[in-house]
Each structure stands twice: as structure tokens, then as C-alpha cells.
Amino acid sequence: MSTRLVIAALVSAALLSSCSSQTPSDVRPEVSRPLNEAVLLSSQMGNKAGIMAKLNQAASVPNLNKDEQDKIRKIKSFVVSQEWNRAGGPAANDISTAVGGWPDIH
């Protein structure tokens, strides 16, 4: 379990640092805070509702700029891949059971 937390922390640091090369004002705190919380929640099993709530909170901030939209997309991709790749996730099960999983993020 602690290995999973370390990996999640490293991946989230890499994702967040990819945005740090931009000026700090490109991603507002009201967008980045819930996204960071979603990444932390993704290391816990069975908290899809909490993760989706945080992603929706970030996406509901008015007047999102391109950098904020890109960061939301990256974090969604990350947390969805976390769910699909964990033991017991849809990727570990028969393809027919994956239909009721995460919503389409395209």
C-alpha cells in the first residue's frame, strides 16, 4: 500500500511539475486544489465518487483558460488510468464488465 502511495505521489508531482513551467497565474488555485485532491484520492480504492466530485469541482470554475482545461484533462486521464490498471479494475476483468465503469472523458 505504501508503494502505491509513493508511486501516486511521484506521478502527481510529475503531472503538476509539467504545469509549473508556465507562469503561476496560468492555473488558478480554485482549479488546482481540487485536482490535487483528486490525485490524492485516486490512490485509495473505491472512492470514485469523491474523485469525480473533485474533478467536477475543478471543471465547474467559471472561465477556464486553455492551461486549466489541459490540466483537468491530464488529471482525468491519470485518475482513470489508475482505476483501470489497479487489481480488480476494469482492465483486470472481462471486457464486458468494464461498461459500467468510469464515464467517457472525451
C-alpha positions as CSV (number, residue, x, y, z in Angstrom):
1,M,0.0,0.0,0.0
2,S,2.8,2.4,0.8
3,T,4.4,1.7,-2.5
4,R,1.2,2.7,-4.2
5,L,1.1,6.0,-2.3
6,V,4.8,6.7,-3.3
7,I,4.0,6.0,-6.9
8,A,0.9,8.1,-6.8
9,A,2.9,11.0,-5.2
10,L,5.6,10.7,-7.8
11,V,3.2,10.7,-10.7
12,S,1.2,13.5,-9.3
13,A,4.4,15.5,-8.8
14,A,5.4,14.9,-12.4
15,L,1.9,15.9,-13.6
16,L,2.0,19.1,-11.5
17,S,5.5,20.0,-12.5
18,S,4.5,19.8,-16.2
19,C,2.4,22.8,-15.4
20,S,5.0,24.6,-13.3
21,S,7.0,25.7,-16.3
22,Q,4.2,28.0,-17.0
23,T,3.6,31.2,-15.2
24,P,1.9,30.6,-11.8
25,S,-1.2,32.6,-12.8
26,D,-2.0,30.2,-15.7
27,V,-3.8,27.7,-13.4
28,R,-5.8,29.3,-10.6
29,P,-5.8,27.8,-7.1
30,E,-9.5,27.1,-7.3
31,V,-8.8,24.8,-10.2
32,S,-5.5,23.2,-9.0
33,R,-6.6,22.5,-5.4
34,P,-9.5,20.1,-6.3
35,L,-7.3,18.5,-8.9
36,N,-4.5,17.8,-6.4
37,E,-7.1,16.3,-4.0
38,A,-8.4,14.1,-6.8
39,V,-4.9,12.7,-7.4
40,L,-4.5,12.0,-3.7
41,L,-7.9,10.3,-3.6
42,S,-7.0,8.2,-6.6
43,S,-4.5,6.3,-4.5
44,Q,-7.4,5.0,-2.4
45,M,-9.6,2.1,-3.7
46,G,-13.3,2.6,-4.0
47,N,-13.5,6.4,-3.9
48,K,-14.7,7.1,-7.4
49,A,-17.5,9.4,-6.2
50,G,-15.1,11.6,-4.3
51,I,-12.6,11.7,-7.2
52,M,-15.4,12.6,-9.6
53,A,-16.7,15.3,-7.2
54,K,-13.2,16.9,-7.1
55,L,-12.8,16.7,-10.9
56,N,-16.3,18.3,-11.4
57,Q,-15.4,21.0,-8.8
58,A,-12.4,22.0,-10.8
59,A,-14.2,21.8,-14.1
60,S,-17.1,24.0,-12.8
61,V,-14.8,27.0,-12.1
62,P,-16.1,29.7,-14.5
63,N,-13.9,31.0,-17.4
64,L,-11.4,28.2,-17.6
65,N,-8.4,29.1,-19.7
66,K,-6.6,26.7,-22.0
67,D,-4.0,25.7,-19.4
68,E,-6.6,24.9,-16.8
69,Q,-8.6,22.8,-19.3
70,D,-5.4,21.0,-20.3
71,K,-4.6,20.3,-16.7
72,I,-8.1,19.0,-16.0
73,R,-7.8,16.6,-19.0
74,K,-4.4,15.3,-17.8
75,I,-5.6,14.7,-14.3
76,K,-8.7,12.9,-15.5
77,S,-6.6,10.7,-17.7
78,F,-4.3,9.9,-14.8
79,V,-7.0,9.0,-12.3
80,V,-8.9,7.0,-14.9
81,S,-5.8,5.0,-15.8
82,Q,-5.2,4.5,-12.1
83,E,-8.6,2.9,-11.7
84,W,-8.3,0.8,-14.9
85,N,-4.8,-0.5,-14.0
86,R,-5.4,-1.5,-10.4
87,A,-6.1,-5.0,-9.4
88,G,-9.8,-5.7,-9.7
89,G,-10.3,-2.7,-12.0
90,P,-12.0,-3.0,-15.4
91,A,-8.7,-3.8,-17.2
92,A,-8.2,-6.8,-14.9
93,N,-11.7,-8.1,-15.6
94,D,-13.6,-9.3,-18.6
95,I,-14.2,-6.5,-21.2
96,S,-17.9,-7.0,-20.9
97,T,-17.8,-5.9,-17.2
98,A,-16.0,-2.6,-18.0
99,V,-19.0,-1.0,-19.5
100,G,-20.4,0.4,-16.2
101,G,-17.1,1.9,-15.1
102,W,-15.8,5.5,-15.4
103,P,-17.6,7.9,-17.7
104,D,-16.3,8.8,-21.1
105,I,-14.0,11.8,-20.7
106,H,-13.6,12.8,-24.4
